[in-house]
Amino acid sequence: MGATIFPLITRNLSGFSAAVVIADANHQRRGSGELGVFKTKLEAYRFAITYGKLEIERQRQVTLAA
C-alpha cells in the first residue's frame, strides 16, 4: 500500500503545532488534527512523520483484519 505523509507545522505563541494529512494509494485523505505543541520546528516535524507512519501501519492492520 502506497501512502504519502504531509506534515503540517505551524508556529504559535506556545511553540510549533504539528498535524499530518495522509493520502493513501486510492487518493483518499485523512487528517490528524493537532498532535501537540513542540519547542522546535524539527521536533514537531519528526513527531508528525512518526505519527503518520504509525497511522499508516495501523490502517494497514485494520484492513488486513477485515
N, C-alpha and C positions, 0 to 999 in steps of 0.2 A: 504494500500500500504506500503510495507516494503522498506526501503532505508537505506543505510549506508553512513555516512559522514566521509570523510577522510580529516582532516585539514592538510594543508601543511604550515609549518612555517620555514622560512629561515632567517638567520642573515645577515645583510649587513651593510655598513658604517653608514646608517641613523637610524638603529634600527632593527626591526623584520618585515619581509614581510609576509603577510598572503594570502593564496589561499585555495581553497577547491575543492575536487573531490567528486561527489555524484554518488553512484552506486544504481540504482533502483532495484526493485524486478525482472525485466527482465534482469538484469546484464548489462544494458546499463549505460555508464558512461558519466558524463558531468563535465567539469572543469570550474572554475570561472575566471581564470586569476588572476592577482594580485588585491587583495581587498584593500590594503593600507599598510602603514608602521606605526608601533606602537613602543612605547618606551620600552615595556616589552614583553617577550615571552608569558606571561599569557594573556595580553591584545589581542595580535594577535590571540592566540588560541581561546579565548572566542568569538572574533568577527567572526572568521571563522566558528565556531559551530553555532552561531546565524544566520549568513548568510545562512548556509546550511539548517537549519530548515525552515527559511523563504522561501528559494528557493524550498524546497520540498513541502511546503504548496501552493506556487504559482503554481507550476507544477500540483498539485492535482486539484486546481481550474480550470486551463486551461483544464485539462482532463474532469472534470465534465461538463464544459460549452460546450464541443464539442459534 
